[in-house]
Each structure stands twice: as structure tokens, then as C-alpha cells.
Amino acid sequence: MHGLLTCFSPPPTIRSEQDVYKAVLMYADKFKEDPEKRDGVLNMLLPKVRWVFVPPEFLVDTVESEASIQHLPIVHQLLHET
């Protein structure tokens, strides 16, 4: 995860797993022009979020409503596990 944080200038302040999730999406957005690569990044990094520490409201209001990731099977799997 350290490598991910060095991609930002200045590095984001991470106070919660919600911040980790947002940082993952920001990093993946760097690959918007290459959807296959973006999906690969998301598939690799989203499981690193410690979903057990994410409030249910955030999962429903933010994660489930993020259209850009809903097509990824990993998202459905992660949401179902939490």
C-alpha cells in the first residue's frame, strides 16, 4: 500500500478505511483511458481495504452506488462478505 500512497502529491491523509477506499479509486482513475488496466488495479487493491472497519452506511451510500466499479465481480464478493 505504501507504493500507492507515493503516487499522490501530496500524499493523502489516511484516517480510516473509507480514506483507503477513496485513495484506491483515485489511483485507479489514473488509468481511465485503459479500462482493462483500471479494472486490474481495482481487482488487486480493493481486497486490501479492511472492509470490516467500514461503516455499513458507507458501504450502502458510497460503495454500492459507485457505478464505475459495479461491474467488477470482486465488488459483489467483498460486499457480500461484509
N, C-alpha and C positions, 0 to 999 in steps of 0.2 A: 504494500500500500504506500510505502514511502516514495517509490518511484512515481506513483500517481500524483502525489502532493507536490513533487518538484516540477510538475508540468504547469503549475499555476504561478502567476506572478502578479501580486504577492500570493504566497500560499494561503489557502483558506483556513480560517479558524474552525477546527473541528471540536464541537462541544457535545455532539450527540450522534447517534446512528442516522438520524434524519439528515444531518450535515454530510455524513459519509455518502448516503444515497444521492444527495444533491451533487456532491463532488463527482461521483461516478457518472451521473448524467451529463454534467458539464464537460467532463473529459471525453465521453463518448460522442458528444456533439461536435467535437473536433473532426470527426470522421463522417459528417453528414453527407458528404459527396460520394462516399463509398459505403452504402448501406450494409453490405456484407461484412466489411471490417467493423463497422459500428456495432452490428449485432454480435460479432465475435467478442468485442471488447465488453459489451454488456453481459454476455453469457459467462465471461471469465470473472468479471468484477462484482456483479450483483450478488453472487453467493457469498462474497466476503463481508457484506453488510450483516451485522449481527441483528437479524430481524426480531429476535426475541425481546430486544430492548426498544423496539419501535412501537409507539403507542398505536392501538387499534384505530384510532381516529385518523392518524396519519396514513395508515395503510388504506383505509377506505377513501378518504378525501383526496389523497395525493397520488399514491402508487397505483391504485386501481383506476384512477381517472387519467393517468398519463398515457395518452393514445400512442405515443411513439414507441412504447415498449409492450403493448398488449399482445402483439403477435408472437412474442417470444415464449416458447413453452416453459423456459426457466422461471418466468414471472408467475405463471399459473402454479407451477410446482412450489415456488417459495411462498406464495400467498396461501396456498392450501396447507402448507406445513406449519404456518404460524398461527 
